Amino acid sequence: MVSFLEEVIEELCNDQVAIEKCIYILPSKRAGTFLKKIISRKVGKTIISPDIFSIEGFIEKIASLSYASQTEQLFELYKAYLEVGSYEKESFESYLNWAQTLLQDINEIDRYLIDTSSLFSGLAAIQEVNHWSLDKEQTSLMKSYLHFWNQLHGIYKAFNSNLLAKQIGHQGLVYRKASEMTSQYAQNEKRPHIFLGFNALNTAESSIIQEILNDPNSKIFWDLDEYFLKDKLHDAGHFIRKHVTDWKYLSANHLRGISNHYLKNKKISVVGTPKNIAQTKLVGQLVNQIASENPDQLKKSAVVLGDESLLNPLLNSIPESISAVNITMGQKLELSGLASFFLNLIDFHLLRSKKGWFYKDFTSFLNNPFTAIVLEKYNIKIGELTTHIHKKNWIYITENDFAKFPKVDEQKLSKLFFQYESPTQFVHQCNLLIHDFKWVFGNKIDYLGLEQLYKLHTLFNQIVELIQEYAYLNSLKSIKSLFRQLLASETLDFQGDPLDGLQIMGMLESRNLDFETVILTSVNEGILPSGKSNNSFIPFDLKIEFGLPTYKEKDAVYTYHFYRLLQRAKNVYLLYNTEPDVLEGGEKSRLITQILTDGNRRDVIEKIASPNIGEFTVPPKMVHKTPSLMDLLQSYAQKGFSPSSLSNYIRNPIDFYKQNLLGIQDNEEVEENIASNTMGTIIHDTLEELYTPFLDKEIDREQLIKSKDSIESIVHKNFQKSYMDGAYDSGKNLIAYNVVVRYIENFLDHEIEALASHRIKIIGLERKLYLEIILPNSNQKVVLKGKLDRIDLCDGVTRIIDYKTGKVEKRHIEIIDWQNLIESYDCAKAFQLLCYSYMFLAENPLENIHAGIYSIKNLKDGLMLFYKKSSTRDSKKNPNIGKEVILEFEKLLFQLIEEILNPDIPFLEKVV
């Protein structure tokens, strides 16, 4: 394959041009490196390298102006914005939200040499029409807004003047000045100029090139296939066909550089993959395949990223066997974990309220991996911090709480969690953190991390200088916005041999370069081409009127670059994402559809590449009872089975194994809003305290009525005991507090009403039960234990009562089939009542007792008693729990416990 640059040098040599004495201008610096290599190879002797410029560098030379950095442009534009007009100005922080858009517009206006007076007056008129109102008087906000548009031309002139005074300029200004000085440059510089591989040119570039081409020794070579030039509808040739029509030079001179390679035989594969990461994995496979089949072919191969954010995952997908890789694009600093950490740090401090940091924000930042690196250096364990927060139920955390953390040096903790006094002090703290990271990364020999730290350190130092120079940088929000702006333009440059190994590049870096094998990723709508985007203050119709480019021209630029890559290539892989979404591009690109429907291209293969996904069924968990587990079971049996633990086994044996045997509980969390179990504890404790004065005696109705006055104080005390340091003076927690008070009041009202017709004596409150039993089959002794909420005597009938703060219905404690007690969790409430009854009657040999549940949420049903029914329609309800009932239950209880203790029956997971 003969590349475009090789063809140009060959043609110049055939025309007997002294190639070492020419000035070469190319679209990018990248192509200049390859051009030098080609000239060296062609000349075959030692020469002084000719001048080779990118178009930006060449125009900078003509204008004798330096390009202003993005930061300089931002601040100079804001300075001009403050200087012009007397209307109310926005803060620097608000300004940053639209500054980039205005800078892009100003840049484009100057590059296309637009009459700014006419354009800005037209833009102001459009805004005035858009904000037309029936009201005679405009609001102050509307006046300020329209005043801004009327002053925009003045801002533009002040901005350019300020830059020129410093001998710098934004790209558009440099281009405009260069176009004014081209004649003078052409008179002074007599060497031939060779322009290579241009396509879309702005007005300034077009004017400059045409002026220089007046010299008969200067030439321009276009990198385009004849196929696209002749097709008057094909976007790949849109700009060059336009130049042929508009340029006087081209009416007198034929087009140079036009080739005929596109229709030659190629192997074009269009491959769809699910999601973007799959594309990078496929690239890794393709590169590995090329390396194994023909290692020398890698030097003639390129991976072109349509979406440059895929660089990191791509680098992780390239096989380690590929030793030589050259990356032409820089790694964006804003995509690094460290940059995200410092942005998170700023956000974290912005989230702080007067109460302190919300615990979720605090623990989330604690769990940032880079936070862990800093804390690990100071031997501070994150797990201990979070555990203490959950234990103390802190909803908000301040610096005063740091001293309450056990085994923690609060000064070291305050390196991350500090109360900043000024933006300068905040940036200073960031630099101190960078020194901490440097120490860690230095010990780990993490060169990439150290390079990122150096870039971030430079950015923070730059921000400090800007804070000192500009008084309006006085808030952390403005620092955050500025930091984001600076991050967006920073890259980490890779070092490598640009002429050796596999080339990885972005779309623009591929200009003028040719490869035999091209792998192009992210060929999706919204990426290639980028599609409609209106990131401009200038309306579409105004752009058309003044000859400014719209999304149509930008699409044509992408189309040209796309097809130019395919022109000389022999093997082409076009990869796209089959699962489009807003963030990762749209459907398959129209460029792929265009190739697939091109009747002259019959060598295109279309396929879908997806990972092999086999059927994956998750078997239920099973835990066999090993000797050590049996020892644990025996120990547990001696300590005692509780009704709730046995219910847990019925629900799911694996839960019993984890929670009851191993003691593994759910993660302890801060109760931002009071949890139902905490409410239950508070209600139980409050009822116990209210009824304790009546223990072992009949409840006095009048005294119970008086006890209602103490409900709030008792509930308040129990809230402090159970809810730790959690706040319940506002929001949902205050509502929960009042709900608990109302529940207790309702319960006492229900009891007071019952006392009007019944005599109730309290026998026990929160009584602990303990019973040793002998299993009949194994002759093994085990223990049952539990705690009864209440035992009373109502009109001579002994009742055992369980309080439930959740909603319980009568069907939950009415049994038809005895076997359901140990097989269905739906009968858990009935099982627990019978368990308590069994233990109570073993200690108190009574003929009959009643057992029931008070559902605090369902008091209208009163005390719901246990019943054994013969069928669903059985209306005979006998609440007596006597010898017959206990004997039936005992059989099931023994059966259940023997199953738990049987070494041959494993713990098998149930679907809950």
BELJO-V544228 format. One record per pair of residues at least 4 apart in sequence whose C-alpha atoms are under 6 Angstrom apart, sorted by the first residue. I is the first residue (numbers start at 1). GAP is how many residues later the second one is. D is the distance in Angstrom with one decimal. If there is no record, write none. Layout:
i = (I,I)
gap = (GAP,GAP)
d = (D,D)
This chain:
i = (3,12,13,20,22,22,22,23,23,23,24,24,24,25,25,25,25,25,26,26,26,27,27,28,29,39,53,53,59,60,60,62,63,63,65,65,66,67,67,67,68,68,68,68,72,73,77,80,80,80,81,84,87,93,95,101,103,107,109,110,110,110,111,111,111,112,112,112,116,120,124,124,143,155,163,163,164,169,169,175,178,179,179,192,192,193,194,194,194,195,196,196,197,197,197,197,198,200,201,201,213,221,221,222,222,223,224,225,225,225,226,226,226,228,229,235,236,236,243,244,261,261,262,266,266,267,268,268,268,269,269,269,269,270,270,271,271,271,272,272,272,272,272,272,273,273,273,273,273,273,274,274,274,275,275,280,281,284,284,290,291,298,298,299,299,299,300,300,301,301,301,301,302,302,302,302,303,303,304,304,304,304,305,305,306,306,307,310,324,325,325,326,326,326,327,328,329,330,330,330,331,331,332,333,333,334,334,334,340,344,352,352,356,356,356,357,357,358,358,359,359,359,360,366,372,375,376,383,387,388,389,389,390,390,392,392,393,393,393,393,394,394,402,403,414,420,423,437,438,441,441,453,466,467,479,505,515,516,516,517,517,517,518,519,519,520,521,522,522,523,523,523,524,524,524,524,524,524,524,525,525,525,525,525,526,526,526,526,527,529,529,532,543,543,549,560,580,580,580,581,581,590,620,621,622,622,623,623,624,625,625,625,625,637,637,638,638,640,640,640,641,641,642,642,642,643,647,648,649,649,650,651,652,652,653,653,653,654,654,655,656,657,658,658,659,659,659,673,680,682,688,694,695,696,696,697,697,698,698,699,699,712,719,720,728,728,729,730,748,754,759,759,760,760,761,761,762,763,763,764,764,765,765,766,766,766,767,767,768,768,769,769,769,770,770,771,771,772,772,773,773,774,774,774,775,775,789,790,791,791,792,792,793,793,798,799,799,799,800,801,801,801,802,803,803,804,805,805,807,807,808,812,813,813,813,814,814,814,815,815,816,816,816,820,821,821,834,837,840,841,847,848,848,848,849,849,850,850,850,851,851,852,852,852,852,853,853,854,855,866,867,869,881,886,894,898)
gap = (511,5,4,30,169,170,171,28,29,170,28,169,170,27,28,29,30,170,28,29,170,27,28,26,25,4,4,5,119,4,5,116,114,115,102,103,102,101,102,103,4,100,101,102,4,4,82,75,78,79,74,71,57,385,4,435,4,65,5,62,63,66,61,64,93,90,91,92,4,33,25,26,4,4,5,6,4,4,5,29,4,25,29,25,26,25,24,25,26,25,24,25,24,25,26,315,24,39,4,5,5,35,36,34,35,34,34,33,34,35,32,33,34,9,8,321,323,324,4,6,306,307,305,304,305,304,304,305,336,304,335,336,337,304,336,304,336,337,303,304,305,306,336,337,5,6,304,305,336,337,303,304,305,302,304,34,36,33,34,4,4,203,204,201,202,203,215,216,201,214,216,217,200,201,202,216,201,216,200,201,202,216,201,216,215,216,215,4,177,176,177,170,172,177,177,177,176,161,162,163,160,161,159,157,158,5,153,154,4,4,4,5,40,41,42,39,40,37,38,4,36,37,4,5,4,5,4,4,4,4,4,5,279,280,332,333,277,331,332,333,331,332,8,7,4,6,53,4,4,4,5,4,4,6,4,4,54,53,54,52,54,55,54,53,54,54,54,53,54,5,53,66,4,52,61,62,63,64,65,4,60,61,62,64,4,5,59,60,58,26,29,19,4,5,4,4,5,6,7,4,5,4,289,288,285,286,283,284,282,4,5,278,281,145,146,144,145,143,144,145,143,144,142,143,144,189,181,8,4,7,172,174,257,258,254,255,256,253,255,4,4,4,4,6,4,5,6,60,125,36,4,5,67,66,67,64,65,62,63,61,62,4,4,4,5,6,5,4,4,4,35,36,33,34,31,32,30,28,29,26,27,24,25,21,22,23,20,21,18,19,16,17,18,14,15,12,13,10,11,8,9,5,6,7,4,5,13,11,8,9,6,7,4,5,51,50,51,52,51,50,51,52,51,50,51,51,50,51,48,50,47,15,16,17,53,52,53,54,53,54,53,54,55,4,6,10,4,4,4,4,35,32,33,34,31,32,29,30,31,14,15,11,12,13,14,10,11,9,4,13,12,5,4,4,4,4)
d = (5.6,5.4,5.6,5.2,6.0,5.0,5.8,5.0,6.0,4.7,4.7,5.9,4.8,5.9,4.8,5.6,5.9,4.9,4.9,5.8,5.2,5.5,5.4,4.8,5.1,6.0,5.7,5.5,5.9,5.9,5.8,5.3,5.5,4.1,5.7,5.3,4.7,5.6,5.2,5.7,6.0,5.4,5.2,5.5,6.0,5.9,5.4,5.4,5.4,5.2,5.6,5.9,5.7,4.5,5.8,5.7,6.0,4.3,5.4,4.5,5.7,5.7,4.4,5.7,5.5,5.6,4.5,5.8,5.9,5.7,5.0,5.5,5.9,5.9,5.3,5.4,5.6,5.5,5.6,5.9,5.9,5.7,5.6,5.2,4.6,4.6,5.7,5.0,5.7,4.5,6.0,5.0,6.0,4.8,4.7,5.8,6.0,5.6,5.7,5.7,5.4,4.8,4.8,6.0,4.8,5.6,5.2,5.6,4.8,5.3,6.0,5.9,5.6,5.2,5.0,5.0,5.2,4.0,5.5,5.6,5.6,5.6,4.4,4.7,6.0,4.8,4.7,6.0,4.8,4.8,5.8,4.8,5.9,4.8,4.6,4.9,5.1,5.4,5.8,4.9,5.7,5.5,4.6,6.0,5.9,5.9,5.2,5.6,5.2,5.8,5.6,5.1,5.6,5.3,5.7,4.9,5.5,5.1,4.7,5.8,4.3,5.8,5.1,5.8,4.6,5.5,5.2,5.5,5.8,5.5,4.6,5.9,6.0,4.6,5.8,5.1,4.8,4.7,6.0,5.0,5.4,4.8,5.1,5.2,5.4,5.1,6.0,6.0,4.5,5.1,4.7,5.4,5.8,5.0,4.8,5.1,5.6,5.1,5.1,4.6,5.2,4.9,4.5,5.6,5.1,5.6,5.3,5.9,6.0,5.8,5.4,4.8,5.4,5.2,4.8,5.3,5.1,6.0,4.6,6.0,5.2,5.4,5.9,5.9,5.8,5.1,5.7,6.0,6.0,6.0,5.8,5.4,5.3,4.6,5.7,5.7,5.0,5.9,5.6,5.3,5.8,5.7,5.4,5.9,4.9,5.6,5.7,6.0,5.7,5.9,5.1,5.9,5.8,5.4,5.9,6.0,5.7,4.3,5.1,5.8,4.6,5.8,4.9,6.0,4.7,5.1,4.7,6.0,4.8,5.3,4.8,5.5,5.6,5.8,5.7,5.7,5.6,4.6,4.2,5.9,5.8,4.7,5.6,4.5,4.1,5.0,5.0,5.8,5.9,5.4,5.6,5.5,5.8,4.7,5.7,5.9,5.8,4.8,5.4,5.9,5.9,6.0,5.5,5.2,5.6,4.6,5.5,5.0,4.5,5.5,6.0,5.4,5.8,5.2,6.0,5.5,5.6,4.3,4.9,5.5,4.9,6.0,5.9,5.1,5.3,5.2,5.8,5.6,4.4,5.0,6.0,5.1,5.9,5.2,5.3,6.0,6.0,5.9,5.3,5.7,5.1,5.1,5.0,5.4,4.7,4.8,5.6,5.7,5.5,5.6,5.9,5.6,5.1,5.4,5.1,5.2,5.9,5.5,3.9,5.9,5.8,6.0,5.4,5.5,4.6,4.9,5.1,4.8,6.0,5.9,5.7,5.3,5.5,4.5,5.4,5.0,4.4,5.3,4.9,5.6,4.8,5.6,4.6,5.7,5.1,4.4,5.4,5.1,5.8,4.3,5.3,5.1,5.8,5.8,4.5,5.6,5.1,5.8,4.5,5.7,5.6,5.8,5.4,4.5,5.0,5.3,5.3,5.1,5.7,4.6,5.9,5.3,5.3,4.5,5.2,5.8,4.7,5.5,4.8,6.0,5.2,5.6,4.8,5.8,5.1,5.0,6.0,5.0,5.8,5.5,5.7,5.8,5.9,4.4,5.2,5.8,4.8,5.9,4.9,5.9,4.9,5.5,5.8,5.2,5.4,5.8,5.9,5.9,6.0,5.2,5.8,5.6,5.3,4.5,5.7,5.3,5.9,5.5,6.0,5.6,5.8,6.0,5.2,4.0,5.8,5.7,5.3,5.1,5.9,5.9,5.1,6.0,5.8,5.9,5.9,5.8)
